[in-house]
Amino acid sequence: MTLRNTSDRFMCKAFASLLRKSASDWYLRLEPDSIGSFREFGRKFTTRFANNRFRHDPADALLALRQGRNETLRDFMVRFNAELSQLIKIDIQIAVAALKHTTTDQNLKVYLTLKPPKDLQELGSKTSKIIRAKEACSRDRNRYQVGPANKKKEDSRPLGRLWADDRPAIKNTVPVFERLGYVPLKVPLSQVLFTIRDLDHEGLQVPHDDALVIRLIISNFDISKILVDTGSSVNVLHVGTFEEMKLGEERLGAAGYSIYGFSGASVQINGKIDLPVMFGTYPLQRTVMTTFLVVDVPFAYSAIIGRPALRDLGAVVSTPHLKMKFPT
């Protein structure tokens, strides 16, 4: 519709009828007779809503976000989606890359890497599933917490009736730290070592000095001959293994530092890359995003799992048993 040769009063009324939500609220709060012309109306409107213009730098706007140390994934996604809604158009790959860069949730990063969404609607669906799963797990953990929140309520059951809890049965004989999968610091040493003593030497000729060599799923590739080395300060991926995986050299980032071998000579680093690594077998599995240094040196293994990955996994390695335990 084109308006020509119309008065400023009519133009102001016509423009005001198109306003919605916050803009309409602003218009209704204007003082009477505070606008003398349509030009003045446009200038005040532009000044008031200048910050609401759509941005044309989607990558910069999203990458500026950061999930706080104590911020839940749900709260962070509210901020992320609010920023995303301000953009006119954004490629799904840019949105996924920005989310993986700005969130601190490792489970979400792994999920988006293994199953990248095809559009923004699928991205929202996937993040909602992760949030609901994390909150459900958090509620389950809270049931076993010891503290005022879980203090036993006063017994309001009627007298003279035999309840199941009154039967002379032994309950909760398993220590709470075993049920929850971790060992508190004040537990006696004899109880700390029970996990090692209970391991067997099946298939081993003891004593031995063999290395712990395992098989892992790295970025959906089944990789064998992987050395678990508690003496290595980095995780290493051999360049031959990297090339067979066909991940592309464009995914390699600069390492920014050097590493040295047993002889003290510097080792050539082709670059570093973050890959999801699945430890264990179903149903006792755990996936951890792991940073590998891709190196071009001759050695007998496809990769080396060093202390950084073992730390993130929370693993305990037993050389005599050639086994590794970690929480799932």
Phi, psi and omega per residue, in radians:
M1 nan 2.354 3.137
T2 -2.030 2.261 -3.139
L3 -1.907 2.131 3.130
R4 -2.262 2.568 3.077
N5 0.952 0.722 3.105
T6 -1.955 2.750 -3.098
S7 -1.319 2.770 3.090
D8 -1.065 -0.610 -3.135
R9 -1.094 -0.772 3.133
F10 -1.159 -0.675 3.131
M11 -1.108 -0.723 3.127
C12 -1.122 -0.747 3.133
K13 -1.126 -0.710 -3.135
A14 -1.162 -0.726 3.130
F15 -1.157 -0.709 -3.125
A16 -1.106 -0.533 -3.135
S17 -1.212 -0.280 3.141
L18 -1.589 -0.133 -3.073
L19 -1.343 2.582 -3.132
R20 -2.367 2.695 3.009
K21 0.902 -2.126 -3.019
S22 -1.109 -0.592 3.122
A23 -1.156 -0.711 3.105
S24 -1.151 -0.703 3.100
D25 -1.073 -0.714 3.110
W26 -1.080 -0.736 -3.131
Y27 -1.123 -0.711 -3.107
L28 -1.208 -0.385 -3.139
R29 -1.578 0.002 3.115
L30 -1.152 2.509 3.101
E31 -1.196 2.525 3.092
P32 -1.033 2.463 3.119
D33 1.051 0.443 3.140
S34 -1.552 -0.133 -3.138
I35 -2.118 2.178 -3.082
G36 -1.745 -0.290 -3.113
S37 -2.712 2.901 3.114
F38 -1.189 -0.571 3.091
R39 -1.094 -0.751 3.111
E40 -1.152 -0.664 3.087
F41 -1.050 -0.803 3.129
G42 -1.113 -0.660 3.138
R43 -1.166 -0.748 3.115
K44 -1.155 -0.703 3.130
F45 -1.117 -0.762 -3.139
T46 -1.122 -0.729 3.128
T47 -1.121 -0.710 -3.089
R48 -1.204 -0.676 -3.018
F49 -1.986 0.478 3.128
A50 -1.115 -0.595 -3.107
N51 -1.328 -0.138 -3.109
N52 -1.643 0.126 3.124
R53 -1.188 2.565 3.105
F54 -1.158 2.514 -3.135
R55 -1.613 2.638 3.135
H56 -1.983 0.283 3.131
D57 -2.193 1.173 -3.017
P58 -1.031 -0.708 -3.096
A59 -1.130 -0.807 -3.120
D60 -1.118 -0.714 -3.098
A61 -1.140 -0.734 -3.106
L62 -1.335 -0.676 -3.111
L63 -1.221 -0.270 3.090
A64 -1.305 -0.281 3.129
L65 -1.299 2.696 3.040
R66 -2.580 2.334 3.064
Q67 -1.314 2.254 -3.118
G68 -1.184 2.803 -3.096
R69 -1.023 -0.748 -3.111
N70 -1.861 0.235 -3.113
E71 -1.474 2.279 3.123
T72 -1.257 2.792 3.126
L73 -1.113 -0.634 3.130
R74 -1.087 -0.798 -3.138
D75 -1.143 -0.671 3.140
F76 -1.165 -0.700 -3.127
M77 -1.170 -0.474 3.052
V78 -1.105 -0.780 3.112
R79 -1.178 -0.714 -3.116
F80 -1.122 -0.786 -3.136
N81 -1.181 -0.594 3.083
A82 -1.120 -0.715 3.089
E83 -1.179 -0.671 -3.123
L84 -1.151 -0.612 -3.102
S85 -1.231 -0.290 -3.134
Q86 -1.431 -0.147 -3.061
L87 -1.600 2.438 -3.140
I88 -1.190 -0.843 -3.096
K89 -2.668 2.394 3.133
I90 -2.565 2.436 3.113
D91 -1.280 2.477 -3.086
I92 -1.097 -0.605 3.133
Q93 -1.155 -0.637 3.085
I94 -1.171 -0.728 3.137
A95 -1.107 -0.744 3.141
V96 -1.159 -0.779 3.130
A97 -1.086 -0.696 3.110
A98 -1.142 -0.724 3.130
L99 -1.131 -0.745 3.115
K100 -1.136 -0.539 -3.126
H101 -1.358 -0.563 -2.996
T102 -1.685 -0.371 -3.133
T103 -1.536 2.694 3.069
T104 -1.810 0.041 -3.101
D105 -1.422 1.916 -3.093
Q106 -1.163 -0.634 3.140
N107 -1.088 -0.703 3.122
L108 -1.174 -0.703 3.125
K109 -1.077 -0.791 -3.141
V110 -1.110 -0.753 -3.102
Y111 -1.099 -0.736 -3.136
L112 -1.243 -0.479 3.108
T113 -1.304 -0.765 -3.105
L114 -1.315 -0.613 -3.109
K115 -2.292 1.285 -3.114
P116 -1.111 2.349 -3.134
P117 -1.249 2.706 -3.110
K118 -1.579 -0.411 3.137
D119 -2.653 3.083 -3.087
L120 -1.156 -0.588 3.111
Q121 -1.115 -0.746 3.106
E122 -1.194 -0.602 3.076
L123 -1.061 -0.784 3.102
G124 -1.110 -0.662 3.127
S125 -1.144 -0.756 -3.118
K126 -1.155 -0.760 3.137
T127 -1.146 -0.617 3.106
S128 -1.126 -0.667 3.105
K129 -1.123 -0.747 3.119
I130 -1.090 -0.753 -3.121
I131 -1.103 -0.799 -3.136
R132 -1.122 -0.685 3.130
A133 -1.145 -0.748 3.137
K134 -1.138 -0.720 -3.130
E135 -1.186 -0.626 3.089
A136 -1.149 -0.740 3.099
C137 -1.128 -0.654 3.118
S138 -1.122 -0.702 3.109
R139 -1.141 -0.650 3.124
D140 -1.158 -0.685 3.134
R141 -1.153 -0.630 -3.099
N142 -1.132 -0.376 3.133
R143 -1.171 -0.426 -3.082
Y144 -1.780 0.035 3.128
Q145 -1.288 2.478 3.134
V146 -1.777 2.142 -3.123
G147 2.930 -3.082 -3.109
P148 -1.033 -0.524 -3.089
A149 -1.136 -0.509 -3.104
N150 -1.940 0.443 3.132
K151 -1.119 2.384 -3.076
K152 -1.103 2.262 -3.134
K153 -1.295 2.746 3.132
E154 -1.088 2.362 -3.079
D155 -1.244 2.073 3.142
S156 -1.949 0.348 -3.101
R157 -1.355 2.589 -3.137
P158 -1.172 2.570 -3.135
L159 -1.334 2.761 3.050
G160 1.395 0.195 -3.132
R161 -2.154 2.372 -3.119
L162 -1.495 2.052 3.107
W163 -1.748 2.801 -3.120
A164 -1.092 -0.600 -3.124
D165 -1.229 -0.306 -3.111
D166 -1.493 -0.136 -3.109
R167 -1.218 2.550 -3.078
P168 -1.312 1.116 3.107
A169 -1.964 2.625 3.131
I170 -1.478 2.174 -3.091
K171 -2.047 2.579 3.062
N172 0.930 0.816 3.121
T173 -1.269 -0.362 3.114
V174 -1.406 2.233 -3.140
P175 -0.978 2.575 -3.046
V176 -1.104 -0.567 -3.098
F177 -1.222 -0.469 3.073
E178 -1.286 -0.677 -3.135
R179 -1.145 -0.601 -3.096
L180 -1.548 -0.182 3.029
G181 1.534 0.278 3.071
Y182 -2.499 2.927 -3.082
V183 -2.061 2.112 3.101
P184 -1.216 2.837 -3.027
L185 -1.210 -0.455 -3.046
K186 -1.584 0.084 -3.137
V187 -1.252 2.421 3.104
P188 -1.000 2.661 -3.082
L189 -1.049 -0.605 -3.124
S190 -1.084 -0.575 3.126
Q191 -1.426 -0.473 3.111
V192 -1.179 -0.635 -3.029
L193 -1.497 0.011 -3.055
F194 -1.124 -0.528 -3.120
T195 -1.167 -0.591 3.141
I196 -1.345 -0.739 -3.092
R197 -1.156 -0.551 -3.109
D198 -1.350 -0.231 3.103
L199 -1.243 2.569 -3.131
D200 -1.842 2.999 3.126
H201 -1.911 0.567 -3.085
E202 -1.042 2.234 3.111
G203 1.423 0.074 -3.116
L204 -1.947 2.547 3.028
Q205 -1.799 1.875 -3.037
V206 -1.823 2.624 -0.103
P207 -1.289 2.808 -3.124
H208 -2.576 2.944 3.059
D209 -2.305 0.597 -3.128
D210 -1.276 2.691 3.072
A211 -1.482 2.686 3.087
L212 -1.505 1.904 -3.134
V213 -2.048 2.233 -3.002
I214 -2.234 3.109 3.112
R215 -2.164 2.311 -3.075
L216 -2.353 2.791 2.995
I217 -1.731 1.925 -3.120
I218 -1.971 1.981 3.129
S219 0.911 0.788 3.100
N220 1.254 0.193 3.065
F221 -1.901 2.331 3.114
D222 -1.441 1.848 -3.041
I223 -1.945 2.248 3.100
S224 -1.873 3.105 3.125
K225 0.949 0.956 3.098
I226 -1.881 2.130 -3.105
L227 -1.497 2.278 2.995
V228 -1.645 1.935 -3.007
D229 -2.153 1.816 3.113
T230 -1.257 -0.156 3.106
G231 -1.631 -0.054 -3.125
S232 -1.638 2.268 -3.137
S233 -1.511 -0.017 3.121
V234 -2.401 2.821 2.990
N235 -1.693 2.312 -2.985
V236 -2.099 2.398 3.029
L237 -2.152 2.128 -3.127
H238 -1.159 2.496 -3.077
V239 -1.068 -0.565 3.096
G240 -1.133 -0.712 3.078
T241 -1.123 -0.736 3.137
F242 -1.069 -0.730 -3.134
E243 -1.194 -0.648 3.104
E244 -1.164 -0.520 3.109
M245 -1.303 -0.309 3.077
K246 0.958 0.826 3.131
L247 -1.437 -0.361 3.129
G248 1.654 2.232 -3.122
E249 -1.167 -0.345 3.128
E250 -1.157 -0.297 3.109
R251 -1.448 -0.172 -3.129
L252 -1.353 2.354 3.050
G253 -1.859 2.898 3.135
A254 -1.266 2.369 -3.123
A255 -1.284 -0.734 3.114
G256 1.451 0.032 3.110
Y257 -2.730 3.015 -3.106
S258 -2.021 2.721 3.022
I259 -2.165 2.773 -3.044
Y260 -2.272 2.505 3.130
G261 -1.485 -2.974 -3.113
F262 -1.109 -0.566 -3.108
S263 -1.372 -0.135 -3.104
G264 1.581 -0.072 3.134
A265 -1.350 2.557 3.130
S266 -1.232 2.452 -3.140
V267 -1.749 2.318 3.123
Q268 -1.219 2.205 3.131
I269 -1.906 2.079 3.092
N270 -1.300 -0.451 -3.141
G271 2.709 -3.095 3.105
K272 -2.202 2.711 -3.096
I273 -2.640 2.490 3.086
D274 -1.686 2.161 -3.109
L275 -2.333 2.541 3.045
P276 -1.344 2.288 -3.126
V277 -2.093 2.204 3.132
M278 -1.766 2.072 3.105
F279 -1.743 2.543 3.070
G280 1.492 -3.084 3.118
T281 -2.213 2.721 -3.098
Y282 -1.071 2.360 0.114
P283 -1.658 0.020 -3.117
L284 -1.621 1.420 -3.089
Q285 -2.242 2.730 3.079
R286 -2.629 2.330 3.131
T287 -1.955 2.296 -3.087
V288 -2.295 2.325 3.016
M289 -1.267 2.161 -3.008
T290 -2.189 2.379 3.084
T291 -1.620 2.103 3.127
F292 -1.905 2.515 2.924
L293 -1.673 2.159 3.115
V294 -1.545 2.055 -3.048
V295 -2.156 2.655 -3.139
D296 -1.995 1.269 3.106
V297 -2.347 2.607 3.137
P298 -1.320 2.106 2.940
F299 -2.664 2.875 -2.883
A300 -1.449 -0.022 -3.020
Y301 -2.033 2.719 3.094
S302 -1.288 -0.587 -3.122
A303 -2.791 2.925 3.088
I304 -2.254 2.183 3.020
I305 -1.646 1.979 -3.091
G306 -1.780 -2.901 -3.076
R307 -1.081 -0.634 3.139
P308 -1.026 -0.777 3.137
A309 -1.201 -0.695 3.123
L310 -1.113 -0.626 3.099
R311 -1.151 -0.843 -3.137
D312 -1.123 -0.561 3.136
L313 -1.367 -0.382 -3.052
G314 1.238 0.648 -3.008
A315 -1.607 2.623 3.010
V316 -2.093 2.184 -3.074
V317 -1.824 2.297 3.063
S318 -1.974 1.886 3.134
T319 -1.173 -0.748 3.136
P320 -1.044 -0.584 -3.093
H321 -1.671 -0.158 -3.071
L322 0.889 0.863 3.132
K323 -2.426 2.816 -3.130
M324 -2.388 2.283 3.130
K325 -2.000 2.472 3.114
F326 -2.693 2.651 -3.137
P327 -1.274 2.490 3.090
T328 -1.970 nan nan
